Amino acid sequence: MSKWTTTSLGAVTQLQRGISYTSVQIDGPGRAFVTLKCFDKGGGFRTDGLKSFSGRVPPQYELSPGDLLISNTDLTRDGDIVGAPALLPQSLSGATFSMDVSRLVVNGDLANPGFLAHRLSLPDARSYMQARSGGSTVLHLHVREVPRFSFELPPVAEQRRITDVLDTMGHEILSSTRILRKLIDVRAAVIEDALDGNDVLGIEPLGRLADVSSGVTLGSEPGGPGTVARPYLRVANVQDGRLDLDDIKSVRVRQSDLARFELQPGDVLMNEGGDADKLGRGTVWEGQINGCLHQNHVFKVRCLAARLNPWYLTLVSGSPRGKRYFLGASKQTTNLATINSTQIKAFPVPLRSMDRQLEIVETVQTLSRQVDLESARLAKLRALKPGLMSDLLAGRVRVPAEVAT
């Protein structure tokens, strides 16, 4: 088994602070300039933080792809980037770096830059850097303390294997993130097309395509013969595009009112009030609770079966254009907004044939299932990475020598 030894950053790297500059040298024609804005929270490189530097750059301040950098400064008091590590991307040959950044020149016979970048992302390294930073408004790293950070280091060959494993997982997380964003963008495009496609037959108010009704008014429940107790949905149960059925209350109503207030599968539920960005976002009832009613602050929209698909309605009402309508039509207070049944009935629906509505719904639902699967995969990778990093970088889990580097 390979031997891990206790070492320090100063024993395997040399720290070099970046170049001083003036404001007139920034963002004109010049070479790529790495600033503190190039550091992601906790570590990692952000290309969107790059500036350009037009001043003269001595050779010793030229960076090479793969160079290990740390941030000397943090504009926030949280310390999310002070001392955080980042590797210069392969595409940035010839870049230079600001005085808010330090380069750790790595002795390649002793350490691997990628390994050190991962190691400096662990909580103990982050806490070390944050504890050695100070300032009244801006955090500044006491760079003289950086070389004293001590840690366990395996032989270089094992460092490379560990780095390969962690980089592979990082690439998988990045790939999954990109796939998820693409799926979400495609789904949004399909929904947007549902508003403006060439196959729209016309725009009709929702009141012509569905029956909109309020529910049971609480506070004066009838009693005695001819009444029954039934479960009911309140505002708290109707969430943003979903139902929360963990806490269902009951109400007593007259049997003669059951047909008026009872929900049927396919009813679209919309809250009368709540956060402004959630108004009008429908949730389809699928008969999860037999005999369930709805209270008066939850509107029931029962679509005409021959004209409007309830799932299609939720896509249209939950679209950016739908949200703009309900936001504009609502009555707003400091924290809440409300709509009434007249405003819901006036909601303009781009009408299509039932077959086309169903096709759009099936496409969006397929994309939504893919979004859910990719989201679960990404969440699993993100949950696994910290533990794997900690185990590999502390030597608790070893990478076999047979693993290719």
Sequence and secondary structure as in RCSB ss.txt:
>XXXX:A:sequence
MSKWTTTSLGAVTQLQRGISYTSVQIDGPGRAFVTLKCFDKGGGFRTDGLKSFSGRVPPQYELSPGDLLISNTDL
TRDGDIVGAPALLPQSLSGATFSMDVSRLVVNGDLANPGFLAHRLSLPDARSYMQARSGGSTVLHLHVREVPRFS
FELPPVAEQRRITDVLDTMGHEILSSTRILRKLIDVRAAVIEDALDGNDVLGIEPLGRLADVSSGVTLGSEPGGP
GTVARPYLRVANVQDGRLDLDDIKSVRVRQSDLARFELQPGDVLMNEGGDADKLGRGTVWEGQINGCLHQNHVFK
VRCLAARLNPWYLTLVSGSPRGKRYFLGASKQTTNLATINSTQIKAFPVPLRSMDRQLEIVETVQTLSRQVDLES
ARLAKLRALKPGLMSDLLAGRVRVPAEVAT
>XXXX:A:secstr
    EEEEHHHHEEEEE B   GGGEEEEEEEEE GGGB TTS B GGG EEE S   GGG   TT EEEESEES
SSS SSTT EEE  TT TT EEBTTEEEEEE TTT  HHHHHHHTTSHHHHHHHHHTEE SSSEEE GGGGGG E
EEE  HHHHHHHHHHHHHHHHHHHHHHHHHHHHHHHHHHHHHHHHH TT  EEEEGGGTEEEE  B  S    ST
TEEEEEEE GGGB SSSB  SS EEEEEEGGGHHHHB  TT EEEESEE GGGTT  EE    STT EEBTTEEE
EEE TTT  HHHHHHHHTSHHHHHHHHHHSEE SS EE  HHHHHT EEEE  HHHHHHHHHHHHHHHHHHHHHH
HHHHHHHHHHHHHHHHHHHTSS   TTS  
